Amino acid sequence: MKLLRFDGPEGLDFQKLMEVYRESNLENIPYFFPEETDQEQGLRRVEAGFRDYLKNGFFTEAGSRYYVLAEGESWCSAIRLSPLAEPGAWYAEALETAPGLRRRGYAKKLMELLCCALAEEGPFTLYDSVGKSNGPSLAFHEAAGFTAWQEAAVDPLSGETNERARGLRYSFGGWSSRGIDPAGLSARFRVRRLERQDIPALLGLCRGNPQYYRYCPPEPSEEGLLEDMAALPPRKSLEDKYYLGFWEGERLAAVLDLIPGFPKPEIAFWGFFMVDAALQGQGIGTALVTELCAALEELGFRAVRLGWVKGNPQAEHFWKKNGFTETGVCYSTGAYTVVVAQRELT
């Protein structure tokens, strides 16, 4: 799936876009053309008005954007954003999924990709309004991270108040605009990105934890660790990869694979976390997790997400003790099953 962005009518496939909005366009026939009795003729008139609005209205405002989620040749979901006077603020309208593609997660994926794209530009806020009687849409927005801030929605473009709608917003603090300074993640340890020359120390730390690899094969190797240092989730680059070593003098005390902004801008993903076996059982791991979560919250993250191998009692106990709860999502790697868990930071 790809997120397409359009800053003007050029390149916008209007026919595909209208397939996304077909259902709402049919519903709008009585509103715009109450005298029309021919449904197909009414649909063509509504679509013509839609095209005219985009060309001579929406896209004439500087900064306006249309985003479309595409899968192959199909356009699945769409949303349009209008810039507001507040820096980084947008008014979101017309979020819709093609009628034949509902309940497949396309709108959710569109919102995830949209927020990630906006986060790359820095801090942002999305404003939206949803009818109070539209329970499914309210639930969708809440799950996507929106919060209610107006009991009666005020349209920021027209200034009109709608008592039947609730004003919603989604804010992202903007860690990406300044990056993450590894040195600020711990007061006890010296923290920096690990490099190829650190592989011997990293290999020694990993080999000291054989129980981990009994549940999560294969056993550690130089080649495997180099692959881990370059592994990335979807939509991320090496600039987003913080494969960190926590040093105490010349000793590598712990390692953390941190991916900020995955799968959502406000979530920090931990792909791998391990403490030197000689330091375990002393509360150091828990203290480090607490310190890291506090630092990430200060940077504006709302949650930390990670996974443990199903059936590994040591890992499950450790992460649950440190405030992580199962999301209900599991996935198989072929060799083992991963349980996805999350800790809220705010």
N, C-alpha and C positions, 0 to 999 in steps of 0.2 A: 504493500500500500504506500502511496505517496501523497504528500500534502502539496497541492498546487496553489500558487498565489497569483492573483491578478490585480494590478494597480490601475487598470483601465479596461475598456471593452475589447481592446486588441487582443486577439488570441483566445478570448473567452468563447467556448463552444456553447452558443445559446441553446441549441437544441438539446444537448446533454444536460444543461442546467435546468431546463424546463421539465425534463423527466424527473429530476429530483423534487421539483415543486409541483408536480402534476396534481396531487391530491389537494393541496391548499389552493391552487389556482382554480380547481373545480368548485371548491367551497366559496371562493370569492366572486363567482359569477353573479349570484343574487345581490351581493353588496355593491358591486360596481355597475352592473347592468341588469337591474331588476326587471326590465322589460324583455330581456332576451329569453326565448323559449327553446332555442336550438342549443343543446349542450356543447356540441363541437364548435359551433360558431361562437358561442360565449367563451369557450376555452381559448380560441384563437384571439379573441378581443382582449382577454385578460393577459395573455402572453405578450401581445403587442404593447399593451400598457406597461408591462414589466420591462420589456426591452427599452422602451422609451425612457422609463424612470432611470434605468441603469446608465444609459448613454447621456441623457440630458439633465439628470438629477444627481444620483449617487456618485458617479465617477467625476463629476465636475467639482466636487469638494476635494481640495488637496489632501492627500494622505489616505483617502478611502481605499479599502482593500476588500477583495473577495477571496475566500479560501475554499478550496474544494478537496475532499478526500477521494482519491481515485484508486481503483484496483484494476489493473490491466487497462482495458479500454473503457471500463464503466466508471461513471461518476456516481459515488455512493451517497455522500453527505456534503452539505455546504453551509457556509455562514458568512455574513458580511460584517465588517468592522468600520465604524466611523470614528476618526480621531476627535478627542475632546480637548478643551483648553488646558486641563490638568496634565502636566508632563507624564507621558507614558500611559495615559488613560484612553480607553476605547469603549464605545457603545456597541454591543453585539446584538445583531438582529438576524432574523430569518434562519435560525438553525433548523435544518430539516434533513431527513434521510429519505431517499427514494422509496416509494410505497412498497415495492416488492422486496426491499432489503432491510425492513424493520426487524428489530430484536436480534440483530446479529453483532452488535457492538460497534457499528460504524460511527455513530455519533460520539461514543466514548473515545474511540481512537482519534477522531477528528479533534476533539477537545485536548487530548493529550499531546498530539503533534502541534496543534496551534499554540498551546501554552509553552511548549519547548521552543518553538520558533520565536515567540515573543521574548522569552527569557534570554535568548542569545543577544537581544538588543538592549537588555538591561531591565530595571524594575518596571513593572507594568500593573495596571488594574483594568479588569474587564467589568463593565456594568451591563446589566440585563434586567428585563422585567418579565414576569411570568404571571399569568392569571391565577388568582387564588384558588379557583376551582379546578385547575389543571394539575391534579395530583401527580401523574407520571412525570411531567416536566419539572415540577418542583423537586421531586425525589432525584431525578437525573442531575439537576444542577447541584443539589446538596452533595451527591456522591462525587461530583466533579470538583468539589472544593468551594463552591459558592456559598456565601452566607447572606442572610436577609439583613438589610440595613434601612429599608423604607417600607413601612406597613402599607402605604399608598405610593405606588411607583410614580416618579416624576421623570418624564421623558427628557433626557439632557439635551436633545436636539431641538425640541419644540417648546420645552418648559411646561407642557401640559401634564396635569395630574390625573392618574387613573386609579380610582378607589378600588376597582376590581382586580388590580394587579399588585404584586409585591415587587419591590425593588431589590435586586440581588447584586452582589459584587464578588469578585475574586481578585485578591491582591497577592503579588509576588514581590518579595523584598529586594531581590536583585543581587544575589551573591555573585552571579556570573559577570557582573559589570566590574568587579574588582578581584575576582578569582579567590582562591583559597591559599592562605599562607600556612604551609605545614607547620612552621615553627610555633604558630599560635594555637595548635591543637592540644598541647600538653605542657604542664608546668614542670613535671618531673623528668620527662624524657626529652632528648634532642630528636626532633622529628625532621626527616627529609625524604624525598623520593629515592627509592632504591634504584641502583644502576647495575649494569652487567658485572662490574667488579665486586658487587656485594653478594653475588650468587653463592660463594662458599659459605658465608655466614648465614645466609637464608637457608641453604640446604641443610646446614647443621641444625638450625632451629626446627625445621620441618621433620627431619629424621628423628628428632627427640620426642615426637608426638606420634608414635606408631598407631595408637588407637584410632586417631582421626582417619588415617589412610586405610584402616581395616573396613571402615564404612564408606570411605570416599576414595576408591582406587583411581589411578594407579599410585604406587609408591612414588615419593618425590624423586626427581632427577633434575640435573642441570637443564636439560632440554625442555622438560615440562615446566619448570619455573620460568624460563625465558618466554615460553608461550603464554603463561599466565600473566606475565608483566605486559604483554601486548594485547591480551584478550579484551574485547570491547562488546558491550551490548548494542542493540540497534540504535542508530541515530547519534552515536557518540564517536568522538575522535580521540586521538592520543592526548590532546590538550586537556580532555576531561578526565583523564586517568591519573589517579593519585595512588600509586603503589608505594606505600609508605613504610619506612622502617623507623622503629622507636628504639633509640640507642641510649644506653647507660654506660658512659665511657666508651670503651671499644667493644662493648658487648651488645649484640642485637637482642633486645628484650622482647620485641613483639613486631608483628607485621599486620598491616591493614590494606586491603584493596578497596579504595573509596572511589565511587563514581557519583559526583554530585548531579542532581537534576534528573535522576532516572528512577522510576519510569515517568515521573512528573517533576516539574521544576522545583517544587517545594520538598521533594524527598531526596535524601542522601542514601545511596545504595552501597551496602558493604558486601562485596563479593567473597571476601576471605578475611578472617581474623584469627590470629594465633599468637599465643604467649609462650615464651620459652618454658619448657617443662620444669626447669629448675626453679622457676618463679611461681609456679602454680600452687594452689592451696594456701596462699598467703593473702588473698583478697586483692592482689594486684590487677588481675584481669577485670574484676568488677569495678575497681577504682578507675581503671583506664576507660572502660565503657562509659561510666558516669561522666568523666572529664570530657570525653569526646562528644557525648550527646549535648553537654552544656555548651561546648564550643560551637557545635553545629547549629544549635538553637540561636545562639548569639549572631550567627551569620544569616539567620532568616529561614532556616529549614524548619519544617513542621513535623517531620517524621524521619525515622531511619528504618530502612527495609533490608532484610537479609534472608538467608535460608539455611536450614540445617538438614542433614541427611536423615530421612525417616528411619527410625530404629536405632539411632545413636543416642542412648539415654544420657550420656555425659553432656553432649551438645544441647539437647532439648532442655535438660535441667538448668544449665548455665544461662541460656538465653531467656527462659521463662523467669528465672530468678532476677534477671536484669531488666524486667519490664516488657519483654517482647511477647506478643500474643499472635497466635496463628490467624492468618487472613482467610483461611478456608481454601486457599489456592495451593495445589501441589502440581509438580510436573516431573516427568521421567526423563532421565538422561540416557536411558538404556541400561546403564550399569547400576543405577540407584535412583531413588525418588527423593526429590527436594521438597521440604515443607517451607512455604513462604511465610514469614512472620514480620511484624512491624511494631515499632515503639513510637508512640506519639510524643512530640516534644513540647507541645503547647496545650 
